[in-house]
Amino acid sequence: MLLIGDDWAEDHHDVEVQDENGRKLATANLPEGVAGIAKLHELVARHGGADLAPDDVVVGIETDRGSWVQALIASGYQVFAINPRQVNRFKERYGTSGAKSDKGDAHALADMVRIDRAQLRPVAGDSEAAQAVKVVARAHQTLIWERTRTFQRLRSTLREYFPAALVAYADLALTSTDALELLVKAPTPTAGAKLTRTQITAVLARHRRRNREAKAATVQGALREPQLGLPEQVTAAYAAATMAHARLIIALNEQITAMEEQVKAHFLAHPDAEIYLSMPGIGEIVGARVLAEFGDDPTRYASAKARKNYAGTSPVTRASGKSHTVQARYVRNNRLADALQTQAFCALRASPGARRYYDKQRAREIGYNPALRQVGNRLVGILHGCLKTRTHYDEATAWSHHAHTPVT
C-alpha cells in the first residue's frame, strides 16, 4: 500500500509518498494538469511495484472537487478529502510552534491517511448528474449571497445621503430590478423629487407590477418628503457609488434568473428528484441544494444517523467529569444547513406531522431555532429512509410515532 499526501495550490501540488510503515519514499512538486497527474502515476509505478492495485493507493488532499480530484478517483485510488482545520490540529503532534510549509502539509496529509484513515471520510462516488447539480446549485446560491452583500453596501450608502430612497422603494424591495432602475434614473434626493408619476409607472409597467398607480404614488410621495442634504459635490460622489452598486445588482438579478433555470433543469433530470420533491417543504431550488450537498452515492451514509451528523442537524454531546451538555453543531456544511433550515420552515405549513412535532418541542420551552432544527433533523432521517427504500414520502408513515402525542 502507498500513502500519498497532496498539498495543492493553484498551479502545483506538493506530494509525499509513504509506505505502510510511514517510511518516506519520495517527495515531489508536480504541476497542475495532465503533466502533473502523469508524473504522479510514474511515482506510484516506481514505488508500488507491478502487483500494486489502484485501490492500494490512498491519497489525502484538502479538497473534494476539481479535475485533479476526479482524475485521482478515475484512476481507482482511494481519495480522502480532509478539512484543513483537521490537518492543522493533526500537525500539533509534531510541535506547537505553528510553523507551516507546503512540504510539511503534504507530510501531515500522508500521515493522516496512514494513521487515521478509519476516522476520515472518502470522497463520495457521486454520479455525473449529481456533480452537475452541485456545480449549478452552488453557483446559484453564491450569486444570491453576492447580491445580498452588494445590497448591504448599497443600503449603507443610501443611509448616508439619501435615506428617503430606502423608504420609497421598501414596498418594491430594493433588490428588485424596477426599484434599481428608478434609483439609477434618479440617484440623488433632488433628482428623486423630480420623478413624475408617469415615469415611475412606466418602469413598474415594464416589469409587470400590479397596482402600479398606487405604488407609483407611494414612491413619489416618499421621494418628495423633505430631508437633510449634503454638499452638492459630496452628493454627486455618493450618487456615483450608488449607481455602480445598483447596476451590479441588476446584472446579478439577470444571472440569478438564468442560473435558476439551469438548477431546475439539472435537478429535474436527476433520478432522485421525484423522491426529494415528495418531501414537505422542498421545491426545485431547495431540493437541488440538498441533493447537491448530500450527493447520491448510496454507500456514503451507513445510517440515518450518519446523514444527520453530516447535515449538522443532530446535536453534539460534550461530557467531561460531572459536566454533560448537548449542543447544536456549529461546524457544519453551511450550504446544506441553510437549505435544510428553509425546508423545515416551509414544512410547518405543508406537513401536519411536522407542525405537530414542532409544537411539541415548543411546548417543552425549546426556542424557535432549536425546535426548527429538530424538525429538520427528523426530516433528514425521513429523507434517508425514502432514498434507501426508493419510495416517496408518506405523511402517515413519516410521523406515525408522533401522530397521537398530545401537546401540553
N, C-alpha and C positions, 0 to 999 in steps of 0.2 A: 504494500500500500504506500502511496505517495501523498503527503500532506503539503498543500500549497497555500501560502499567504499572499494575497494580491492587494496591494495598496494602490488604488487607482487615482489618476489625475486626469486632467482634460486631454492631455496629449501623450501620456505614457503610463506604464504600470511597473511598479517595483514589486518583484516577486521573490519569494524564498521557497525552496523545495526542501522538505524534510522526509526522513524515513519514519517508520513506525516507532522507533526509539528516540526520536527527537534530534537525530544527528543531521546537521545542516549539510545538504548535498550540493546545493547551488543557490546563487543569488543572481538576479539579472534585472536590467532596466529595459523593458520592452516597449516599443512604440505602439500607439493605438492603431487598431485596424487589422487588416488581413495579415500584414507582415508580422505584427506582434503575436497574433494567435498562432501563426506558423512556427515562430520561434519557441512559443510555449510548448507546442506539441513536440518539437525537437528535444526540449529539456525532458519532457515526460518519457519520450522514447529512449533517451540516453541513459536515464537513471532508473527507469522502471523495468526494463528488460522486455523480452518478446512475450512473456507469459502474463504481463500485467493487463488486466481487463479494464475497460474505461471506467467502470463504477468503483474501481480501486483507487481512483484519483479523486481526492477530496480537496475542494477549493473553498477558502474563506475570503469573502470580499464584502466591502461596506456598501453595497447597493444590490437591488434585486431587479434592475431593469437596464435596458440598453442593449445594443447589438453585441457587445463583448460578452455580457452575461448569457445572452441567447446562444452565442457561439459555443460557450463552455457547456451549456446544457445539451446542445445538439451533438456535442462530442461524446456525450454519455457520462460526463464527470458528475460527481455529487457536488452541488454548489450550495453553500450556506451563506445567506445574506445576513450580516452581523451589524447590529446597531453600533454606530461609532461610540456611543456612550458606554456600551458594554466593553468595547476594546480599551477605552481609557481606564475603566475600572480594572480590567484584567492586567494592564500594564503596571498597575501599582504593586503587583507581585515582585516586579523587578527592582523597584525603587520608588521613592516618594518625591523625587526632585522635580517631576513634571517635564522632564526632557522629552523632546519629540523629534523624530526623523522618519522619513518615508521607509527606510530600511528597517527601522525599529518597529514601525506599524506592521510591515509585512511579516516580520518575525513573530509578533504577537498574534497575528491572524493565523499563521501556520500552527502556532502552539495551541490556539483556541480550538481549532478543528481536530487537533490530535488529542487534546486532553478532555475538552468539554463538549465533544461533538453530540453526545446524547442529550445535552441540555439546549442545543441550538435547533433552529427551525430551518429546514432546507427550502430553497426557492421552490415555490409551488409550480407544478407542471400544468399551468393553465393553458387552455386551448387558445388558438389564434383569435377566435371570436371574442373570448373574454379579454384578451390583451388589447384588442381593438376598442372594446367598450371602455377599458381602463384609460386608454390614451385620450379619447374624446371626452369622457366624463370628467377627468381631472382637468383637462384644458378648459372645459366649460365652467367648472367651479372656480378655477384660477382667474378667469376673466371676470367673473362676478365679484370675487374678492378684490381684484384690481379696481373695478368700478367703485366699490364701496370705499376703498382708500382714497381714490380721486375725489369722490363726492365729499368726504370728510374735509379734504383740503379746500374744496370749493366752498363748502359751508362756512369754514373758518374764515376764508377770505371775505365772504359776503357779510359776515358779522362785523367785520372791521369797518366797512364803509357803506354797505347797502343792506341793512337788516330788513328793510321793507320787502325785499325780494323773497326772503325766507317766508314771510307771512303771505305774500301774494301767490306764491306757487306751491304752498303747502298742500292744498287740495289736489293739485295735479301730480304731486310727487316730483321733487326737483331732479330726480334721476331720469324722468321721462323725457323723451326727445322733444315733444312740443314745448314743455317748460324751458328746456335748454335753448331751443331755437329762439324763444321770446327773450331769454336772457342775453343771447348773443346779439339780437336785434337792438336791445336797449340795455347795455351793461352798466349804466350809471343811473343814479337817482333822477337826474334831470331828464335823461332820455326815457326812462321808465315812465315818468309822469306825463310825457308827451304821447305815449302809445294810445292810439284810438281803439275804441271797442271793435271797429271793423277789422283793424289789423290783428287784434288778438283773436277774434272769432275765426278769421281766415286760417290762422295757424292751427287752431283747435279743430277746424273742419277737415284740414288736410290729414290730420291724424285720427279722424273719426271719433272725436269726443262726443259724448252725449251731454245734453243740457248746456250746449255751448254758450247760449246767450247769458244764462245765469252765471256760468263760470267766468265768462269774459267780464261781466260787471263786477264780480268779486275781485278779480285780478286787477282791473283798472282802479277800483276804489282803494285797494291796499297800496298800489304804487303811487297814488296821489296824496297819500297821507303825509303830513309834514314830518320831517326828520332832521336830525343833526347832520351837518355836512362837513366835508373836509376840503382843504385847498384843491383847486382845480387840477393842478399838476399831480398831486398825490392820488386823487380820484382816478385820473387817466391811467396811472400805473396800476392801480388795483383792477381797473376795468380790463386792462390787457391780460393780467393774470387770470381773471375770471373767464374771459373768452377762451383762453388756452385750455383751462380745465373743462369748460363746457363742451368744447369741440372734441376733446379727448373722450369724454363720457358718451357723446353722440356716436363716435366711432366704435366705442366699446359696446354700446347698445346694439349696433348693427352686427358686430361679430358674435355677440352672445346669442342673438336670434339665429344666426346662421349655424353656429355650433350646436345649438339646441336641436336643430333638425338632424344633425349628424348623430348626436347622442341617441335620439329616439330611433333612428334608422338602424344603428348598430345594435342597440339593446333589443329591439323587436325581432332582429334576425337571430338572436341567441336562443338555443333550445330551452333554456331555463326561464325565459322571460314570462311565460304564462304562469309559472309557479310563483314568481315574485309578484306579478300583478294581481294574483289571487289574494295576497296578504293585505290586511286592512292597513290603510294609511300609506300605501305605496302606489305611486303613479310611475310614469315612464322615466322621469328625471331622477327621482329618489331611488327607484328600482335600479336604474343604471349605475348610480353611485354605490349602492350597497353591493351589487354584483361585482363591480369593478374592484372594490376593496377586499371582498371575501374571496374572489376568484371562483373558478369552477372545478378545481382539482378535487375529485371525490375522495381522495385519500388524505387531504390536508388536515382535516379536523376529525380526530378519532371519536369525538363525542360532542354532544351539545354543549357541555361544559367548556371544552376546548375552544369552540367557536365563540362562546360568551366571553371567555378570557381574552381572546384576541380582539373582540369587539370593544372591550373595556367597559361593558355594561355590568359585569359581575363585580361584586366588591372584593377588596383585598383585606386579608386578616393580618394584623400586626400583634403578635403575642410575645411578651418577654417578661419573665418573672410573674409578678402579680398584675401586670398591665396586659389588657386584652381589648383591642379596638378593632372595629370593622369600618373600613373607609372606602370611599369611591376611588376608582383607578384614574389617576390624572396623567400618567404616562401611557399614551394610547395612540391609535391612529385617529387623528383629529378629523380627517375627511369622513371616515366611517362613523365616528361618534356623532358628527353633525347630521349625517343622513339618518341615522337611527333615532336621534332626538326628534327630527322632523316627522319620521314615521310614527313614533309613539304619540306625539301631539295630535296628529291627524287621526290616529286610530281611536282616540277617545270619542270621536263622533261616529266613526264608521263601524265600530265594533262594540256591542253592548257588553261583551265579556271583558274587553279591555277597560271600558269605563267602570264596570263593577270592581275590577281588580284595583284600578287607580283609586276609587273612592274608599276601598278597604284600607289602602295604605295611608290615605289622608286621615281616615278615622283613627288611625294609630298615632296621629300627630306627627306624621312624617312630612317634611317640607315638600313644596311643589316639585323642585328639580329632582330630589331623590326618589319621589314617588313616580315621576315620569321615567326616570332611569330604570326603575324596577319593571315598569310596563315594557320598556324597550328590551330589557333583559329577557323577560318572558317571551316576547315576540321573536327574539333571536333563536331561542330554543325551539319554538314552533316552526320557524323557517327551516332550521336544521332537520327537523323531523320530516317536513314536506319534501325537502331536497333529497333526503336519504331514501324515502319511500316512493319518490316521484309522484306525489299526489298533490292536489290543490288544497288550499286552506279550507277548513270547515269550521265554522263558528262553534257549533255544538261540541265537536271533538276537542277543539283547542282549549276551551275553558270549562270542560266537564268537571274538573276538580273544584272550580270556584262558582259553579252555577247556582248553588243553593246556600252559599255562605252569606249570612246576614251582615249588613253593615251597621255597626253600633256607634 
